[in-house]
Amino acid sequence: MKIADYKSGHHQSFLAPAEQRLLRAIIGELPESVTALQLTRIGLLGAVIVAMALVGSSWSPLWMTLIPLGAFLNWFGAALDGPVALHRDTANPRLSLVEHICDLFSQILIIVAFGFSPFLSFESAFVVLICYLLFSAYTYIRAVVRHVQQMAYIGLGATEFRILIAVWPFAAHAMGVDESVDAGVSRLDAAIMILAAFAVCGLAIKALSDARRVAMDENGQGV
């Protein structure tokens, strides 16, 4: 089974082992007619459904019922497209590029949509978006420079992020959170900004550590 090759290396998310077992089981039952590109489209469709449901929740809570469905479709497509391509020996750089671009824009679309929902202010969504782009950029840089595909940080990866996307609207609605009301910086905004600051500091420390390791490797090769 080639799925292990696709996301091997620095898997650190809490749910990674269970997710890998689930993906293996799904791939074993997936019809051959379902292609990796079709799965990528399903993932993108799921992101669009989540975004529409988040924005629609400003008018009616009934839209919230579509969020878990969209998050599941997004996970199903994004988590399976690459492993399916590798398992069937159909992987190629162009397909991989399409997969990564669709996944990147899917998450950007969802985060921006949160800013137009009652569950997150536009300012907080912007902060989350900056953090997401920073971590994504660093992940891609490490993959190119050090050939390390680190899919998660401090135990949180894409799957945990999707679960948070599906759960937070319901938790916020139950707690009476309404960030669509312009009332200055809320406690939620302050909490997100503090967490974002810690996250960026952690990423900076990680980057410095990697830079030091690269410098040591280069010095060792030069001796």
N, C-alpha and C positions, 0 to 999 in steps of 0.2 A: 504493500500500500504506500503510495507516494505522497500522501497527505502530510506525513511527518516531515518530508523534505521541505515542504512549502513554508511552514511556520516553525521551523526548528530554531535552535539557538537560544536567544534571550527572551524566552516566554516567561513573564513574571506575573501575569494577571491571575487573580484568585480562581477564576472559573476556567482557565485554559485547559487543564487536564480533562475535566468533565466535558468541555466543549469539543475537544479533539475526539474523544470517544463518540460523542453524538454525531459529529461530522462524518466520521468513518462509517457509522451505521447508515446515515442518510445516503452517502455516496454509493454504498453497496446496494441500496434499493432504488436509486435514481434511474429512471429510464434513459437509455442511450440517446433518445431524441431530444433530451434537455441539454442544451449546450452551455458552455461557460458564458458566452455572450448573452444568452437569454437570461441567465442568472444575474449578470451585471445589470441588465435592464430591470429585472424584478427588484433588485436592491435600490435602483434609482427611483422606481415607481413608489416603493415604500417610503422613501424620503419625501417625495412630493405629497403623498397622503398625509404624513405627519405634519408637514408644513401647512397644508391646507387646514387640517384639523386644529392646529395651534392658533392660526389666525381666526378661524371660524369660531373658536371658543370665546372670542371677545363679544360675540353676539348671542351664542347659546351654548350652555354646558353640554348639550347633546353631541356636539362635535368631538368632545373628548373621547367618546367611545371608539373613534377611529384611530386614536393615537397608538394604542397597543398593537393593532393590526398593522399599521404602517411600520412601526418599529420592528415587528417580527419579520415582515417582508424585506425590510432593509437589511436586517441581520442575515436572513436566509440567503439572499442574493450575494451580499458582500462577503459573507464567510465561506461560501461554497464555490464561487466562480473560479478562483485561483486553484484550490485543491482539485476541483473537477478537471481543469485543464491539464494539470500535472499528472493526475491519475490516468488520464486517457492519452497522454503524450501529445496533446494538442497545444501546449503552452508555447507562446512566442512573444518577443519583446513588444510587438504592437498591441497584442491582446492585453498584456500586462499593463501597458501604458493606459489603455482605455479603462481597465479595472481601477487603477489607482486614481485616475482623474475623476471618474464617476463617484468613487467613494469619497474623495476629497470634497467635491462640490455637493454631494449629498449631505455631509455633515455641516458644511457651511450654510446650506439652505435651511436646515433644521435650526441651527443656532440663530440665524437671522430671524426666522419665523417666531422663535421664542420672544424676541424683542417686540413683536407685534401682538403678543398674546397677553392675557392677564397674569401669567405665571412668572414673568421675568420682565424687568424694565429694559428699555432699549439700551441704556448705559451698561447694565450688567451683561446683557447679551453681547455687547461690543467687547467688553473685557474678556468674556469667555471665548469669543471668537479669536481675539488676539492670542490668548494662551493656546488655543487649539492649533492655530497656524504656526506658532513658535515651536510647539512640540512636534507637529507634523514635519516642519522643515528640518528640524534637527534629526528626526528619525530617518528622513530621506538622505540627509548628508552622511549620517553614520553608515547607512546601507551602501552608499557609493564609496566612501573613503575607507572604512574599516571592514566592509563586507559583513556587517552585523545588522540583522533585522530585529531591532528591539521593538516589540509590539505593545509594550505596557510599561508604565512607570508607577512605582510604589504600589504595585499590585492592581492597578487600574488600567484596563485596556479598552478596546473598541466595544466589546460586548458589555462590559460594566457601564460604559457610557450610554449605550442604547437602553439598558435597563433603567438607568437614571432618567433618561428621556421619557420612557413610558410611565414611570412611577411618579415623578415629580408633579406633573399637572394634577393628578388626583390628590396627592398629599397637599399641594397648595390650595386646591379648591376646598378640601376638608378643613383646612386651617383658616379659610377666609382670606387668603392672600389675593390681592388685586393690585398688581403693579402697573395697570393701565392708568390708574389715577396719579396725576402729577402732583406729588407731595414732597418733592425734594429727595434727598438721599434717604432711603429707607434702611431699616436694620438688615434686610436681606441684601441690599446693595452693598452695605458696609462689610457684611460677612463675605460676600463674593469677592470684593476687592482685596480683603485681607488674605483670603485663601489664594487668590491669583498672585499676590505679591510673594507668598511663600513658595508657590509653584514655580514662578519665574526665578526666584533665588535658587531653588533646588536645581533647576535646569542649568543655570549659570555655573553652579558648583560642579555639576555633571560634565558640562562642556570643558571646564578648566581641567578636571581630572582626566578626561579623554585627551585633551591637548598635551598635558604633561606625559601621558603614556605614549603618545605618538612621538613626542620629542625624545623620550628615552629610547624608543625603538630605533629612531633615526640615528641617534648617537651610537647605539650599539652596533648598527650596521656599518657606521663610518669607521669604527675602530679596526 
